Amino acid sequence: MPDTSPRGLTRLAFGGDYNPEQWPESVWQEDVRLMREAGVTMVSVGIFSWALLEPAPGAYDFGWLDRVLDLLHSHGIRVDLGTPTVAPPAWFYRAHPEALPVTAEGMRHEFGSRGAICHGNADYRAAAAAITTRLAERYGSHPALAMWHVHNEYGVPVSACYCDSCAAHFRRWLATAYGTVDAVNEAWGTAFWGQHYTGLEQINPPRATPTVGNPGQALDYRRFTDATIRENFRMERDILHRLSPGVPVTTNFMTALSQCDSLDYWAWGREVDLVTNDHYLITDGRRTHVNLAMAADLTRSVAGGAPWLLLEHSTSGVNWQPRNPAKAPGQMARNSLAHVARGSEGAMFFQWRQSRRGAEKFHSAMLPHGGTDTRVWREVVELGASVDSLSTLRGTRTEADAAMVWDWQSWWAQNLSWRPSEDHDARERADSFYEVLYDRHLTVDFAHPEADLSAYPLVVVPALYLTTEAAGRNLTEYVRDGGTLVVSYFSGIVDEHDAVHEGAYPGALRDVLGLTVEEFSPLLRDDRVRLTGPDGEEPTGDVWTEFVVPRGAETVWTYADGLTAGRPAVTRHRFGRGTAWYVSTRLDTRGLDAVIGRAADDARIAPRADLPRDVEVVRRSGEQGSYLFAINHTAADAKVPLDGPGTELLTGERAAGRLAVPAGAVRVVRLDG
Ligand code: GAL
């Protein structure tokens, strides 16, 4: 396997986006001095610097960047060097206004923010290739260079463009994907509402229409957009590989499901040398550390289980949400180290020094406006030391107990218009299933529906509406071979073209679940149904109910009221050597936990030690040894049982038996042996 870790970095990565161009050079000396004080090992540079690096077409000014890289190198700080292609200069747009993206309503965006790019635009591609080439020629073997950071967060703030040139590009994409217009007609079901085409040249992007457009067209446009953006990444990556061999190339993902929904990260994970991710807490009062854990698990899974790197998070509040609370004391360290527990090879931030000007001046940073006599700075310095003390775990892998099936393409399909209920939300299902597993202290890998699942005793499938035939077979074989599966409603319904599988629902999963669904019966807002089941448990459901007909499955919970009263609500099917559960309503948390608990019993997963719900315990292991992370998100001290004696790395103390984890603290034990 090629070494894809940042070149020359011998510790975990600790640092952030460094934007020295926002400051006079006199400040840079203080920057590097304070970076040393904080234990910074790597910074991301130049991500938005195109306008300064190429002030006029073909005229370059690399002097300032030379000085920045040399200064960082002389202080032993590694560089994650950006290609600035997310922020083309004003002169570029004035020469090529058609490179600005157009909305579905036909409005062209203006220059003056960032990321305003029509990814199909040939002038943009040429200009991006040129600046990338110049950077790679100049810095490809610079001694400070650890890795390349292509672009920034592809897919946001705008992904799809609906301009005429994208329309032409889309038609070419369709020609490759389908061959003929008749095949497109068939896939999209254009017989409906008279949408039939007699030539590919008649097809446009799914621009604004008076009422709902064709769902197959909309779904394919998402695929086309994702593929087009990926072409641009590949173009830059290939230039960098050619001119800067041996240096890993990445682009920062946003796998948290709330933060970017336009890229199929399963495909992207295969393109980068090192998977990197940005994660920001959505501070709407929920348990933010659960969403963080989920994003980290998803990122690790996109990396195929290999180590990855958290390239951005925040030291305290952000400034782009309606309300942006500061992080509580200790919360930054818990956040950073939770990412490390779940596979990150370090913790990086946006950004090093808080800006005085521009749109993000109220966003927290490692070095706040208030300078070094601040709580944030003191916590940053402390975290730098903590991260440094964990450096021996580089290369170890996080151990997972169960898998969750996730597919961006199925999510896209589910978000199309005119579904049985707008209250159904695939992401919410994934969040809820994840939260139940988290509360049971089970570490989760995510898996593509067609991936090999045989390593997992338990696999959960929250709302896999779009299930290809191959995915259906895969899940069926998994159970036949002894696995335990838990499937939620609105799964297995359509194929890759959003066409309903033939026969009764859920077409792709009928056999494995041992049932059919005659009809969906979503509930009105605020309506709830009661369920009756074993042991007197009476959970409730909302949003969705179904008329389920068992065909081999046993009924475990039954609807007690509502239109479906007396019908099965939750079923269990012994199939081959395994078991498949089906949940036909949106169960309350207690009910979902009861189902997952029974499924975990079927999967012979021993219950985890009696730990408080918000004490997170995760293991990383490898040739270097075995590391147990205990993260106490509660306000009470906790005790975590250890498998054996070891050394607690943040305090340097010996640990055995039950590890004391003070309220709000993190402990990492390197187990002996
Ligand atoms: C990220 C972005 C950074 C910065 C940050 C603020 O999405 O990559 O450049 O804007 O958000 O939270």
Boltz pocket constraint, residues with backbone or C-beta under 6 A from the ligand:
constraints:
  - pocket:
      binder: B
      contacts: [[A, 152], [A, 153], [A, 278], [A, 280], [A, 312], [A, 318], [A, 319], [A, 350], [A, 360], [A, 363]]
      max_distance: 6.0
